[in-house]
Amino acid sequence: MKIHKLAAITAITAVLAASVASASTNERMSQTGENLLRMCNGADKVKMLGMMCHSYLNGYIDTAQYYDKGGHFCLGEGDKQRLPVVVITWMHAHPDHFSKPAPEALGKLLAENYPCRK
C-alpha cells in the first residue's frame, strides 16, 4: 500500500513539475500578429474578444508611451476606439506580420498610421 502511495505521489509530482515548466515557457512567449488579428476581428461579434482586443491594445500603448519617451506614434481623440479596425485592415495588408510577435507588428502599425507631427 505504501509503495502505491509513493508511486502516485511521484507521478503527480512529475506531472505538476512538467505543467509548471510548460507554463513558464509559455509565459515568455508573446501573442503573434495573427492572434491579435483574430482577437480584434471578432471584437464586433463577441463581446469578450472586443474586451480582450481593446485591453491588449491599451496595455501595449500605455507601456510603449511610458517606456518609450521618444514617441514613435501619437494618438488623437478617439483613435483608441477605432484602433481595432485599423489593426484588422493593416494586418490583412501585411500578412508577413502574422507570425511576428504582436508587439512588433503593433509598433510598426502605430508608427505608420499615427506618426507624430513635428
N, C-alpha and C positions, 0 to 999 in steps of 0.2 A: 504494500500500500504506500509506504513512504517513497519508494522508488518511482511510482507512478506520479505522485505529487511533485517530486523533484523534476521529473521529465516534463510535466505540464508547466511548471513554473519556468523551466529553462526555455521551453518552446514559446511561451508567452513573452518572456523577456527578449528573445531573439526577434519576434515579430514586432514588438514595440520599438526596439532599437532600430530595426530596418525602417519602420514608419517615421521615426524621428529623423533619421539620416535623409530619407527621401524628402520629407517636409522642409528640412533646412536647405537642401539643394534647390527645391522649387521656389523657396522664398527669395533666392538671389536672382532668379530669372524674372525679367520684366515682361509686361504684355508686349505682343507684337503689333505691328500696324494692322494686320488682318483682324486680330482680336478687338482692337479699338474700332475698326470699321464695323464689325458685327454688332458691337455694343451700341454704337451711335446709329447704325442703320435700323435697328429695331426700336429706337427710342420713341417713335411716334406710335408704335403698335403695342408695346409692352412697357407699362409704367416703370417697372423695376429696371429695365435696360436703360430707360431715359435717365433715371436717377443715377445709375452706375456711370453712364456716359458723362453726364454733367459733373459728377463728383470726381471722376478721373481727370477730366479737363481742368476743372477748377484747382485740383490739387497740383497738377503739373504747372499751371500758370502761376499760382501763388508761390510755389517753390522756385520756379525759374526767375520770377521777378525779385524774390527775396535774395537769392544767392547770386544771381547774375545782374549785378547793379548797372552794367553797361546798357542793358535793354536792347535786345535784338528784335523785339516786337513791341508794338504799342496798341492796346485795345481801346476802342472808343465806347461810347454809350451804346448799350445793347449788343455789343459784339459777342459777349459770352453766351447770351441766349441763342444767337444764330450759329454759334460755332459747330454744333453737331452736323448741320447741313454742309458747312464748309469742309468739315472732316470727310464726310461721305463723298462729296464732289472731288476733293483733292486726291483722296486715296484711290478712287476709280481712275483718275488721270495719271496716277503714279503707282501702278501695281508693283513696281520694283521695291517699294517700301513695305509691302505686305509682310515679308519675312524679317524686316528690321525691327529693332526694339521700338515700341510705341513712342518713348520719349524722343528718340532720334527723328522719327517721322514728324512728330508734333513740332519740334524745334524748327525744322525746315518749313513745314506748313505755315506756322505762325510768322516766321521771318518773311516768307514770300507774300502772304496775304495781308499782313498787318505791319508793314515797315514803319519805323519811327520817322517822323519828319524832322529834318534838321533845321 
